[in-house]
Amino acid sequence: MSKIARWCFRHRRTVLGLWVALLVALGAGYAAAGSSYSADFSLPGMESTKALELLEDALPASSGDIEQIVVHVDNGTVRDPAVRTKIAAMLAEVEKIPSVTSVSSMYAEQGPGQISADGRTAYAEVQMDKLPAELPPADVDQVISTAQAARSPGLQVELAGPAISNATEPAQGSTELIGILAAALVLFLFFRSLAGTALPLIVAVAGLGGGLMTIGLLSHPITLSDIAPTLATLIGLGVGIDYALFIVTRYRSGLRAGLPPEEATVRAITTSGRAVLFAGGTVIIALLGLLVLRLNFLTGMGVGAAVTVTFTMLSALTLLPAMLGFAGARVLSRKERRAPAADRPRTGKWAALIQKRGTVLGTAALIVVALLAIPTFSIRLGASDDGNDQAGTTTRSAYDLLAAGFGPGFNGPLQLVAELGSPADGEALTRLLDRVKTVEGVAAVAAFPAEPGAKVAIAMVIPTTSPQDEGTTDLIDRLRDDVIPAAEKGNTLQVYVGGATAIFQDFASVLTGKLPLFLGVVIVLGFLLLMLAFRSLLVPLTAAVMNVLAAAASFGVIVAIFQWGWGSSLLNLGGAGPVESFVPVIMLAILFGLSMDYQVFLVSRMYEEWTGAHDNRRAVTTGQSETGRVIVAAALIMVFVFGAFVLGGERVISEFGIGLAAAVAIDAFLIRSVLVPALMHLFGRANWWLPAWLNRILPRFSVEGEPHIPAHADGTVPPPQPAPTAVN
């Protein structure tokens, strides 16, 4: 690490030029190739996927996306001649758009059912030739503009559907800027220096830019979710600024200790830089741990975020040393440059209070965390519907009009896709549909006309409840477990429940089943990494328990706001609904990495002091004193960056933003600042115990470069000569 740091410092113009060249090359490639993100939630082998595959094979013209154009009049009915003439002409124009295969008009022979009972609301279905991710954006935009051109006073025209939602989702650019400005304010208050404020932002933006352009290019050969770039931005900004903050803080302490800029840079990279490498590596490993779930959608999100974290980490370890060479002593405030402070350890008041009142404060923090975690036990995974879109958007307006005119379940119809092997199967299907009409939770059933001798038949089932309602989930289970199996007995009929609502439910079911596996992998991996770094069993065990507590508490906040609806309407995030099925898995991967960041920076300083003085009380207090302030600043930056994404109004991203902001706040202000040091004071020398036989066989690794030597017979490590350290 020292050689890399020294080379980057001495060849700073070359390093800067290489980074500029890399970003320009990636930018040129991205401008030429663009991106190809996917919104595919389908799961191989699941019933909803089988239904979709049958439609694609048997009825390719009907296997593409279906959008809806919803019309509402304030007075009269949609059948009035003036309204009919205007809407019919608009629908004819929509049907001419290249990606549109057909338009089912409410004025066609089979269209009366598409007009509400009061005649004031109606809808037309627009059949597209591809799924949403494959549709040309220009064609979708043309559908929207053509439909909305028919609006007039008293005549409302709105649109709904997956492709419409993708095309009209809020932009996140302004929220990223707000997060950066908030981070800049925290950095300035922390450093009191414009150069010190600018460096972490420059390094983070450079890493983020490289990462985003790279995952855009990667979206062509591999499946990457359409929210992958937003998620990568959210994570990349947070960790990028934090990593640079840790290194710049150590660099400043070196300058205050009287080191020349080059030596201060080398020491910062060989200490805090090594910790960044270790912490960043754990974040990447955790995100790539999503591969064990074998779900393309999640794998793509994990890969995208991991690539961005890699770029931000490389930026912190190469570009930052070069930038420090340009900045020199200007990272210090004017007061510090005039009278450099001695770089001596100091005992903070908070650390001293934890040492004295650790049991009381630790118990209080544990109670708060436990209370926040209580809602987690009632978490319901699923997918929110358009009823939670921002008020005033066309998708939300269309949802509300259809729910008012046709019932809430009309926004999430279920598809029954049947394989017919004989004429007897057709009769069995007819009996099944008659039975489905009487099932609790079913509002209506409509069979689509089929050609004589067709091998596939389709029927639409309208629930009485909205797509995200728990009653709709119960209806799908009831059809699959009881009603359909009874109809399939004694014949070769095979019926699958499909549609968007069923796909999301299957996705949630699969993730719920795989969540324990992923949680176990994450916990074991974290335990092993910390045991390797700190030669201890109790330190990684404590960290594992604390990580689970932090995750549970953050999930509790998400449940309270999004599932229970506490304050979600005030944030313009819709009403109560299920937690997006993939949020807990992705958050676990991110939280594992972020928690490891703070644990590494906190305990590495304690461990450094322990190996020098062999005094647990002094090690814990000194480590907390010298890292506490920077950990609080880093946490505040992440809270502001993550919280800013809530302002975009997109529910899924807001769940990540609020969940991660809450998790970081809980982890930094309760877990690492209170619970962990209180427990380490309580455990005493046992913190650093490792069986002698295990100490002998474990490979040697140092987070901050201190030498390791064999343990005593009791498992504790004797103190080597400590390397020079700096105040964080």
NUZALUM-519145 format. One record per residue (C-alpha): residue in three letters; x, z, y. Coordinates in steps of 0.2 Angstrom, whole numbers, padded with zeros to 4 digits, always signed. Layout:
// NUZALUM-519145
ALAXZY
...
END
This chain:
// NUZALUM-519145
MET+0000+0000+0000
SER+0014+0004+0012
LYS+0022-0013+0010
ILE+0005-0022+0013
ALA+0002-0011+0029
ARG+0020-0014+0036
TRP+0019-0033+0033
CYS+0002-0034+0041
PHE+0008-0024+0056
ARG+0024-0034+0058
HIS+0015-0051+0055
ARG-0001-0047+0065
ARG-0002-0064+0073
THR-0001-0072+0056
VAL-0014-0060+0048
LEU-0026-0063+0062
GLY-0023-0082+0061
LEU-0026-0081+0042
TRP-0042-0072+0044
VAL-0048-0084+0058
ALA-0044-0099+0047
LEU-0053-0091+0032
LEU-0069-0088+0042
VAL-0068-0105+0049
ALA-0066-0113+0032
LEU-0081-0103+0025
GLY-0091-0107+0040
ALA-0088-0126+0038
GLY-0092-0125+0020
TYR-0108-0115+0023
ALA-0113-0127+0037
ALA-0111-0141+0025
ALA-0119-0134+0009
GLY-0131-0121+0016
SER-0139-0109+0004
SER-0151-0109-0010
TYR-0158-0092-0012
SER-0172-0088-0025
ALA-0187-0077-0025
ASP-0190-0079-0044
PHE-0196-0062-0052
SER-0200-0069-0069
LEU-0194-0061-0084
PRO-0189-0070-0100
GLY-0201-0064-0114
MET-0214-0055-0104
GLU-0232-0060-0105
SER-0234-0066-0087
THR-0218-0077-0089
LYS-0226-0085-0105
ALA-0242-0089-0095
LEU-0231-0097-0081
GLU-0222-0107-0094
LEU-0238-0113-0102
LEU-0244-0119-0085
GLU-0228-0128-0082
ASP-0228-0137-0098
ALA-0247-0141-0100
LEU-0252-0143-0082
PRO-0236-0147-0072
ALA-0247-0152-0057
SER-0254-0135-0056
SER-0238-0125-0060
GLY-0232-0126-0042
ASP-0236-0113-0028
ILE-0253-0111-0021
GLU-0256-0107-0003
GLN-0272-0103+0005
ILE-0279-0109+0022
VAL-0292-0096+0028
VAL-0305-0101+0041
HIS-0316-0089+0050
VAL-0329-0091+0064
ASP-0335-0078+0076
ASN-0353-0086+0078
GLY-0363-0097+0066
THR-0355-0102+0050
VAL-0341-0113+0043
ARG-0354-0126+0038
ASP-0359-0130+0056
PRO-0356-0149+0059
ALA-0343-0146+0073
VAL-0333-0133+0063
ARG-0334-0144+0047
THR-0328-0160+0055
LYS-0313-0151+0063
ILE-0308-0142+0047
ALA-0311-0157+0036
ALA-0299-0167+0047
MET-0286-0154+0047
LEU-0286-0152+0028
ALA-0285-0171+0026
GLU-0269-0170+0036
VAL-0262-0156+0026
GLU-0265-0166+0010
LYS-0253-0180+0017
ILE-0238-0168+0018
PRO-0225-0173+0005
SER-0224-0157-0005
VAL-0243-0155-0006
THR-0251-0162-0022
SER-0269-0158-0018
VAL-0281-0148-0007
SER-0296-0140-0014
SER-0308-0140+0001
MET-0323-0128+0004
TYR-0333-0143+0008
ALA-0330-0152-0009
GLU-0343-0152-0023
GLN-0335-0137-0031
GLY-0332-0128-0015
PRO-0347-0117-0011
GLY-0339-0103-0020
GLN-0325-0104-0007
ILE-0337-0099+0006
SER-0342-0080+0009
ALA-0359-0074+0007
ASP-0362-0073+0026
GLY-0355-0091+0028
ARG-0342-0085+0042
THR-0327-0085+0031
ALA-0320-0099+0019
TYR-0304-0104+0012
ALA-0295-0120+0005
GLU-0282-0120-0008
VAL-0266-0130-0005
GLN-0258-0135-0022
MET-0239-0137-0019
ASP-0228-0147-0031
LYS-0215-0133-0033
LEU-0212-0114-0033
PRO-0209-0106-0016
ALA-0190-0105-0018
GLU-0189-0124-0022
LEU-0200-0130-0008
PRO-0192-0139+0007
PRO-0194-0127+0022
ALA-0199-0141+0033
ASP-0214-0145+0022
VAL-0220-0127+0022
ASP-0218-0126+0041
GLN-0228-0142+0043
VAL-0242-0135+0033
ILE-0242-0120+0044
SER-0242-0130+0060
THR-0255-0143+0055
ALA-0267-0129+0049
GLN-0265-0118+0065
ALA-0267-0134+0076
ALA-0286-0133+0072
ARG-0288-0116+0080
SER-0299-0115+0095
PRO-0309-0101+0104
GLY-0321-0093+0091
LEU-0312-0102+0076
GLN-0298-0093+0067
VAL-0287-0102+0055
GLU-0274-0091+0045
LEU-0263-0095+0030
ALA-0258-0085+0015
GLY-0247-0087+0000
PRO-0229-0084-0006
ALA-0221-0099+0003
ILE-0231-0095+0019
SER-0224-0077+0017
ASN-0206-0083+0015
ALA-0208-0094+0030
THR-0215-0082+0042
GLU-0206-0066+0037
PRO-0198-0057+0052
ALA-0180-0061+0057
GLN-0168-0047+0056
GLY-0155-0053+0069
SER-0161-0041+0082
THR-0161-0026+0071
GLU-0143-0030+0066
LEU-0138-0030+0084
ILE-0147-0014+0088
GLY-0137-0006+0073
ILE-0121-0012+0080
LEU-0124-0005+0097
ALA-0129+0012+0090
ALA-0113+0012+0080
ALA-0103+0007+0095
LEU-0111+0022+0105
VAL-0106+0034+0091
LEU-0089+0027+0090
PHE-0086+0029+0108
LEU-0092+0047+0109
PHE-0080+0050+0094
PHE-0065+0041+0100
ARG-0067+0041+0119
SER-0057+0025+0119
LEU-0063+0007+0121
ALA-0050+0000+0109
GLY-0054+0014+0096
THR-0073+0009+0097
ALA-0070-0010+0096
LEU-0058-0010+0081
PRO-0070-0004+0068
LEU-0084-0016+0074
ILE-0072-0031+0074
VAL-0066-0027+0057
ALA-0084-0024+0050
VAL-0091-0040+0058
ALA-0076-0050+0051
GLY-0079-0043+0034
LEU-0097-0045+0035
GLY-0096-0063+0041
GLY-0085-0068+0027
GLY-0096-0060+0014
LEU-0112-0067+0020
MET-0105-0085+0021
THR-0097-0083+0003
ILE-0114-0077-0005
GLY-0123-0091+0004
LEU-0111-0103-0005
LEU-0113-0093-0021
SER-0132-0095-0021
HIS-0130-0113-0027
PRO-0121-0109-0044
ILE-0129-0092-0047
THR-0146-0085-0044
LEU-0146-0074-0028
SER-0162-0066-0022
ASP-0169-0072-0005
ILE-0167-0054+0001
ALA-0148-0053-0005
PRO-0141-0058+0012
THR-0151-0045+0022
LEU-0147-0031+0009
ALA-0129-0037+0010
THR-0129-0035+0029
LEU-0137-0018+0028
ILE-0123-0012+0017
GLY-0109-0022+0024
LEU-0111-0016+0041
GLY-0112+0002+0036
VAL-0097+0003+0024
GLY-0087-0009+0035
ILE-0088+0002+0051
ASP-0086+0018+0041
TYR-0070+0012+0031
ALA-0062+0006+0048
LEU-0067+0023+0055
PHE-0058+0033+0042
ILE-0042+0023+0044
VAL-0042+0023+0063
THR-0045+0041+0063
ARG-0029+0044+0052
TYR-0020+0032+0063
ARG-0024+0042+0079
SER-0019+0058+0071
GLY-0002+0050+0067
LEU+0000+0045+0085
ARG-0004+0062+0091
ALA+0009+0069+0079
GLY+0022+0059+0088
LEU+0024+0044+0075
PRO+0027+0027+0082
PRO+0012+0014+0080
GLU+0020+0006+0065
GLU+0023+0022+0055
ALA+0006+0029+0060
THR-0002+0013+0053
VAL+0008+0014+0037
ARG+0003+0032+0035
ALA-0015+0028+0038
ILE-0016+0014+0025
THR-0006+0024+0012
THR-0018+0039+0014
SER-0035+0035+0021
GLY-0032+0017+0016
ARG-0030+0022-0002
ALA-0046+0032-0001
VAL-0055+0017+0006
LEU-0048+0006-0009
PHE-0054+0019-0021
ALA-0071+0022-0013
GLY-0074+0003-0010
GLY-0070+0000-0028
THR-0083+0013-0034
VAL-0096+0004-0023
ILE-0092-0013-0030
ILE-0092-0006-0048
ALA-0109+0003-0045
LEU-0116-0013-0038
LEU-0109-0024-0052
GLY-0116-0010-0064
LEU-0133-0019-0061
LEU-0127-0032-0074
VAL-0131-0020-0088
LEU-0149-0022-0084
ARG-0148-0041-0088
LEU-0161-0046-0074
ASN-0156-0061-0064
PHE-0165-0055-0049
LEU-0156-0038-0048
THR-0139-0046-0054
GLY-0140-0058-0039
MET-0143-0044-0027
GLY-0129-0033-0034
VAL-0117-0048-0034
GLY-0121-0052-0016
ALA-0119-0034-0010
ALA-0103-0032-0020
VAL-0095-0048-0013
THR-0099-0042+0005
VAL-0092-0024+0002
THR-0076-0033-0005
PHE-0074-0043+0011
THR-0076-0027+0022
MET-0064-0018+0011
LEU-0051-0031+0012
SER-0054-0033+0031
ALA-0051-0014+0033
LEU-0034-0015+0023
THR-0027-0031+0030
LEU-0035-0036+0046
LEU-0036-0018+0053
PRO-0017-0014+0051
ALA-0014-0030+0061
MET-0026-0026+0075
LEU-0018-0009+0076
GLY-0002-0018+0080
PHE-0011-0026+0095
ALA-0019-0010+0100
GLY-0005+0002+0099
ALA-0008+0019+0108
ARG-0024+0012+0116
VAL-0034+0019+0102
LEU-0031+0036+0110
SER-0041+0042+0125
ARG-0032+0042+0142
LYS-0031+0061+0141
GLU-0023+0060+0123
ARG-0010+0047+0129
ARG-0005+0058+0143
ALA-0003+0074+0133
PRO-0003+0070+0114
ALA-0010+0084+0104
ALA+0000+0092+0089
ASP-0006+0086+0073
ARG-0009+0102+0065
PRO-0022+0108+0053
ARG-0036+0118+0061
THR-0050+0129+0054
GLY-0067+0123+0060
LYS-0080+0135+0064
TRP-0093+0127+0052
ALA-0080+0127+0038
ALA-0076+0146+0042
LEU-0095+0150+0042
ILE-0097+0141+0025
GLN-0083+0151+0018
LYS-0091+0167+0024
ARG-0110+0164+0021
GLY-0109+0150+0008
THR-0121+0158-0004
VAL-0135+0160+0009
LEU-0132+0143+0018
GLY-0130+0134+0001
THR-0146+0141-0005
ALA-0155+0136+0010
ALA-0149+0118+0009
LEU-0154+0117-0009
ILE-0171+0123-0005
VAL-0173+0109+0008
VAL-0166+0096-0004
ALA-0178+0102-0018
LEU-0193+0101-0006
LEU-0188+0083-0001
ALA-0187+0078-0019
ILE-0204+0084-0024
PRO-0213+0068-0020
THR-0201+0058-0032
PHE-0211+0065-0047
SER-0226+0055-0042
ILE-0217+0039-0038
ARG-0227+0023-0043
LEU-0217+0007-0044
GLY-0225-0010-0041
ALA-0226-0023-0027
SER-0235-0021-0010
ASP-0247-0035-0005
ASP-0250-0044+0011
GLY-0261-0030+0017
ASN-0245-0021+0022
ASP-0238-0036+0032
GLN-0236-0033+0051
ALA-0252-0033+0061
GLY-0255-0049+0069
THR-0245-0060+0057
THR-0255-0075+0049
THR-0253-0068+0032
ARG-0260-0051+0036
SER-0274-0059+0046
ALA-0278-0070+0031
TYR-0277-0055+0019
ASP-0289-0045+0030
LEU-0302-0060+0031
LEU-0302-0063+0013
ALA-0304-0045+0008
ALA-0318-0043+0021
GLY-0327-0059+0015
PHE-0324-0059-0004
GLY-0318-0042-0009
PRO-0301-0034-0009
GLY-0296-0041-0027
PHE-0298-0059-0021
ASN-0281-0057-0013
GLY-0273-0055-0030
PRO-0282-0064-0044
LEU-0276-0063-0062
GLN-0274-0079-0073
LEU-0279-0079-0091
VAL-0269-0093-0099
ALA-0275-0097-0116
GLU-0267-0107-0130
LEU-0280-0117-0140
GLY-0276-0122-0158
SER-0293-0127-0164
PRO-0311-0129-0158
ALA-0315-0112-0164
ASP-0302-0105-0152
GLY-0312-0113-0138
GLU-0328-0104-0143
ALA-0318-0087-0145
LEU-0311-0090-0127
THR-0329-0092-0121
ARG-0334-0076-0129
LEU-0319-0067-0122
LEU-0323-0073-0104
ASP-0341-0066-0106
ARG-0333-0050-0112
VAL-0321-0049-0097
LYS-0335-0051-0085
THR-0342-0034-0091
VAL-0325-0025-0090
GLU-0323-0011-0078
GLY-0313-0016-0063
VAL-0318-0035-0064
ALA-0328-0042-0049
ALA-0329-0060-0056
VAL-0323-0073-0069
ALA-0321-0092-0066
ALA-0315-0104-0079
PHE-0306-0120-0074
PRO-0313-0136-0081
ALA-0302-0143-0095
GLU-0301-0160-0103
PRO-0308-0162-0120
GLY-0295-0158-0133
ALA-0284-0148-0121
LYS-0272-0136-0129
VAL-0272-0125-0114
ALA-0286-0117-0104
ILE-0286-0107-0088
ALA-0298-0094-0081
MET-0297-0084-0065
VAL-0301-0065-0065
ILE-0305-0057-0048
PRO-0302-0038-0049
THR-0313-0026-0038
THR-0297-0018-0031
SER-0282-0025-0021
PRO-0266-0032-0029
GLN-0256-0016-0025
ASP-0270-0004-0030
GLU-0267+0007-0046
GLY-0284+0001-0052
THR-0278-0017-0053
THR-0263-0011-0064
ASP-0275-0002-0075
LEU-0286-0017-0077
ILE-0271-0028-0083
ASP-0266-0015-0096
ARG-0285-0014-0101
LEU-0285-0033-0104
ARG-0269-0034-0113
ASP-0271-0018-0124
ASP-0289-0018-0128
VAL-0300-0033-0123
ILE-0289-0048-0127
PRO-0282-0042-0144
ALA-0300-0040-0150
ALA-0304-0058-0145
GLU-0289-0065-0154
LYS-0293-0057-0171
GLY-0299-0070-0184
ASN-0293-0085-0175
THR-0277-0093-0168
LEU-0281-0090-0150
GLN-0267-0083-0139
VAL-0271-0077-0122
TYR-0259-0071-0109
VAL-0262-0062-0092
GLY-0252-0070-0078
GLY-0252-0073-0060
ALA-0241-0065-0046
THR-0249-0048-0048
ALA-0246-0048-0067
ILE-0228-0054-0064
PHE-0224-0040-0052
GLN-0231-0027-0064
ASP-0221-0034-0078
PHE-0206-0033-0067
ALA-0210-0014-0063
SER-0212-0010-0081
VAL-0196-0017-0087
LEU-0186-0009-0073
THR-0195+0008-0076
GLY-0189+0007-0094
LYS-0171+0002-0090
LEU-0169+0015-0075
PRO-0163+0029-0087
LEU-0149+0018-0094
PHE-0143+0013-0077
LEU-0144+0030-0071
GLY-0134+0036-0086
VAL-0121+0023-0083
VAL-0119+0027-0065
ILE-0117+0046-0068
VAL-0104+0044-0082
LEU-0094+0031-0072
GLY-0094+0043-0057
PHE-0089+0057-0067
LEU-0074+0048-0075
LEU-0068+0041-0059
LEU-0068+0058-0050
MET-0060+0067-0065
LEU-0046+0054-0065
ALA-0043+0056-0046
PHE-0044+0075-0045
ARG-0039+0081-0063
SER-0054+0092-0064
LEU-0070+0094-0074
LEU-0080+0104-0062
VAL-0077+0093-0047
PRO-0084+0078-0055
LEU-0098+0088-0063
THR-0103+0095-0046
ALA-0103+0078-0038
ALA-0114+0071-0052
VAL-0127+0084-0050
MET-0126+0082-0031
ASN-0128+0063-0032
VAL-0144+0065-0042
LEU-0151+0078-0030
ALA-0147+0066-0015
ALA-0155+0052-0024
ALA-0171+0062-0028
ALA-0173+0068-0011
SER-0171+0051-0003
PHE-0184+0044-0016
GLY-0195+0058-0010
VAL-0194+0052+0008
ILE-0198+0034+0002
VAL-0213+0040-0008
ALA-0220+0051+0006
ILE-0219+0037+0019
PHE-0223+0021+0009
GLN-0233+0027-0006
TRP-0242+0041+0003
GLY-0243+0033+0019
TRP-0236+0047+0030
GLY-0232+0039+0046
SER-0230+0021+0039
SER-0244+0014+0051
LEU-0234+0022+0066
LEU-0219+0011+0060
ASN-0230-0004+0059
LEU-0226-0005+0040
GLY-0244-0006+0034
GLY-0253+0007+0024
ALA-0250+0017+0008
GLY-0244+0007-0007
PRO-0232+0007-0022
VAL-0214+0008-0020
GLU-0206-0009-0023
SER-0200-0009-0041
PHE-0182-0014-0038
VAL-0179-0002-0024
PRO-0174+0013-0034
VAL-0162+0003-0045
ILE-0153-0005-0030
MET-0153+0012-0020
LEU-0145+0021-0035
ALA-0131+0008-0035
ILE-0128+0010-0017
LEU-0130+0028-0016
PHE-0118+0031-0030
GLY-0105+0022-0020
LEU-0109+0029-0003
SER-0109+0047-0011
MET-0093+0044-0019
ASP-0086+0039-0002
TYR-0090+0055+0006
GLN-0085+0065-0010
VAL-0068+0056-0010
PHE-0064+0059+0008
LEU-0069+0077+0007
VAL-0061+0082-0009
SER-0046+0072-0008
ARG-0040+0082+0007
MET-0045+0098-0002
TYR-0035+0092-0017
GLU-0020+0088-0006
GLU-0021+0106+0001
TRP-0023+0113-0017
THR-0008+0105-0024
GLY+0002+0111-0009
ALA-0004+0129-0007
HIS-0012+0133-0024
ASP-0025+0143-0014
ASN-0043+0137-0017
ARG-0051+0146-0002
ARG-0038+0138+0009
ALA-0040+0121+0001
VAL-0059+0120+0003
THR-0059+0127+0021
THR-0045+0116+0027
GLY-0052+0101+0018
GLN-0069+0103+0026
SER-0062+0107+0043
GLU-0051+0091+0044
THR-0063+0079+0036
GLY-0080+0086+0042
ARG-0080+0079+0059
VAL-0076+0061+0053
ILE-0089+0062+0039
VAL-0102+0067+0052
ALA-0098+0053+0063
ALA-0097+0041+0048
ALA-0114+0047+0042
LEU-0122+0045+0060
ILE-0116+0027+0060
MET-0124+0023+0044
VAL-0140+0032+0048
PHE-0141+0021+0064
VAL-0136+0005+0056
PHE-0148+0008+0041
GLY-0162+0015+0052
ALA-0161-0001+0064
PHE-0167-0012+0050
VAL-0184-0003+0050
LEU-0187-0011+0067
GLY-0188-0028+0059
GLY-0205-0024+0052
GLU-0202-0031+0034
ARG-0208-0018+0022
VAL-0196-0020+0008
ILE-0181-0020+0020
SER-0188-0005+0028
GLU-0189+0004+0012
PHE-0171+0001+0010
GLY-0167+0006+0028
ILE-0177+0022+0028
GLY-0171+0027+0010
LEU-0153+0024+0013
ALA-0153+0032+0031
ALA-0162+0048+0023
ALA-0150+0048+0008
VAL-0134+0047+0020
ALA-0141+0061+0031
ILE-0145+0072+0016
ASP-0129+0068+0008
ALA-0118+0071+0023
PHE-0127+0085+0032
LEU-0133+0095+0017
ILE-0124+0090+0002
ARG-0106+0087+0008
SER-0106+0099+0023
VAL-0115+0114+0014
LEU-0118+0113-0004
VAL-0102+0106-0011
PRO-0090+0117-0001
ALA-0101+0132-0004
LEU-0101+0129-0023
MET-0082+0126-0022
HIS-0079+0142-0014
LEU-0090+0150-0027
PHE-0081+0142-0042
GLY-0064+0146-0035
ARG-0049+0141-0046
ALA-0060+0134-0059
ASN-0063+0119-0048
TRP-0046+0112-0052
TRP-0046+0116-0071
LEU-0043+0103-0083
PRO-0038+0105-0102
ALA-0020+0103-0104
TRP-0022+0090-0118
LEU-0034+0080-0107
ASN-0022+0081-0093
ARG-0008+0073-0104
ILE-0018+0058-0110
LEU-0027+0054-0093
PRO-0018+0040-0083
ARG-0011+0045-0067
PHE-0020+0040-0051
SER-0018+0047-0033
VAL-0032+0044-0020
GLU-0020+0048-0006
GLY-0003+0045-0014
GLU+0002+0063-0018
PRO+0013+0065-0033
HIS+0006+0072-0049
ILE+0015+0083-0062
PRO+0010+0090-0079
ALA-0002+0105-0079
HIS+0001+0123-0083
ALA-0005+0129-0100
ASP-0021+0136-0092
GLY-0025+0118-0086
THR-0022+0120-0067
VAL-0009+0109-0059
PRO+0006+0117-0051
PRO+0010+0113-0033
PRO+0022+0099-0030
GLN+0030+0096-0013
PRO+0015+0089-0002
ALA+0017+0073+0008
PRO+0015+0074+0026
THR-0004+0074+0031
ALA-0014+0071+0046
VAL-0030+0078+0053
ASN-0045+0068+0050
END
